[in-house]
Amino acid sequence: MTVRIGDSLWGLSAARLGPYASDVDIALDWPRLYQANRDVIGDNPHLLRPGQVLRVPPVS
């Protein structure tokens, strides 16, 4: 997935989990998305840059 302006890990996780995902589901998922892409994102999970290409780990 490619990061667009305004994207966040929370929002990306919510979108990939779907409309029935709870806040708890999303809270558990976004750190997995971050860990899978830490080399791309860097040390601050709240700072995504448009154009970054993120790997999507399987949903657990």
C-alpha positions in Angstrom: 0.0 0.0 0.0 1.2 3.5 -0.8 0.9 6.2 1.8 -1.2 9.2 0.8 -1.5 12.7 2.4 -3.5 12.4 5.6 -2.9 8.7 6.1 -2.1 7.3 9.6 -1.3 3.8 10.7 -4.6 3.8 12.7 -6.5 4.7 9.5 -4.7 2.3 7.3 -5.3 -0.5 9.8 -9.0 0.4 10.1 -9.3 0.3 6.3 -7.6 -3.1 6.0 -9.6 -4.7 8.8 -12.9 -3.5 7.5 -16.1 -1.8 8.8 -16.7 -4.3 11.5 -13.3 -3.8 13.2 -13.6 -2.5 16.7 -11.2 0.1 18.2 -9.6 -2.7 20.1 -9.0 -4.6 16.8 -7.4 -1.6 15.3 -5.3 -0.8 18.4 -3.9 -4.3 18.2 -3.3 -4.2 14.5 -1.6 -0.8 13.8 1.6 -1.7 15.8 2.0 -4.9 13.7 1.7 -2.7 10.6 4.4 -0.4 12.0 6.7 -3.2 13.0 6.5 -4.7 9.5 7.5 -1.3 8.0 9.7 0.3 10.7 12.6 0.3 8.2 10.5 2.5 5.9 8.7 4.6 8.4 11.5 5.2 10.9 11.4 5.6 14.7 8.2 7.7 14.8 5.1 5.7 13.9 3.1 8.9 13.8 5.1 10.4 10.9 4.1 8.8 7.6 5.3 10.5 4.4 3.2 10.4 1.2 4.7 8.0 -1.3 6.1 5.5 1.2 5.3 2.0 0.1 4.3 -0.2 3.1 4.2 -4.0 3.3 0.9 -5.3 4.6 1.3 -8.2 7.1 -1.4 -10.8 7.2 -4.4 -10.1 9.4 -4.3 -12.2 12.5 
